[in-house]
Amino acid sequence: GAVVSQHPSWVICKSGTSVKIECRSLDFQATTMFWYRQFPKQSLMLMATSNEGSKATYEQGVEKDKFLINHASLTLSTLTVTSAHPEDSSFYICSSWETSTDTQYFGPGTRLTVL
Amino acid sequence: AQSVTQPDIHITVSEGASLELRCNYSYGATPYLFWYVQSPGQGLQLLLKYFSGDTLVQGIKGFEAEFKRSQSSFNLRKPSVHWSDAAEYFCAVGEFGNEKLTFGTGTRLTIIP
C-alpha cells in the first residue's frame, strides 16, 4: 500500500513555543491530507482537511490560528502548533487520500509533549 | 450526518480462538466502510474496505468483514487470532465523493495465552 511518513515521531517542547509537524506522501500525490488528534485510549478526532494550494478547512471547535496548516505541494502538508501549552500534548496523526484506491493512508503519528 | 458505533470497548480472546468485532454505522446512502488497526504508539494500518459488490470482504492478516445493509453492520472477523493481533481496532465510514472519514471509538483487543 501507499506510504505516508511523519516527522518528527515525537517532540518535547516548552510551553509557549511553536512546533512544526511534517506529513509526506512518499509514493503518491495527495491533493487532500487530513490532520487528526488522538487522546490516550480514544478515537481519532479530525482537526482539519488540508488542500493543496488552498486554505485548510477546520472542524468545528479547532482554533485555526493555533493549529496552522500548510499544504504547499502535492506530497507535503505541515501542521504548526503555535504557542503550545500542556493541554496541546497529544498524538497527532496525518493521513493522505490516495485517489486510485479511494483509500486513506495514515502516517505513524507524532507524539507531542508540552512541558 | 454519518456515525459509527463500536459497542465493545475492550475484548479479551484466547490465542487461537475466533474473533468478531462489531461495527454499526449510520449513513443515508451506500457507505464506504473501513477497518483499521493501530498498534501501541503507531499510526493506523488499513485491514480491509468495502465499497460495493461482494458483501464479504477479505483483508490482510487473515481478517474478513461482512457488510449487512439490513443491520447497518460491518463486523470484523478472524477465525483464529494470534498474539500479534493485540491492538486497537477502528471501524470508519466515508461517502462517495467525500474523502472525510468518521471513526468509531475503537475496540481494544487483548490476547491471552
Interface residues (C-beta under 8 A of the other chain):
Chain A: G1 V4 Q6 T32 F34 K41 Q42 S43 L44 L46 T49 F91 I93 S95 W97 D102 T103 Q104 Y105 F106 G107 P108 G109 R111
Chain B: Y32 F34 Y36 G41 Q42 G43 L44 Q45 L46 K49 F51 F90 G94 E99 K100 L101 F103 G104 T105 G106 R108
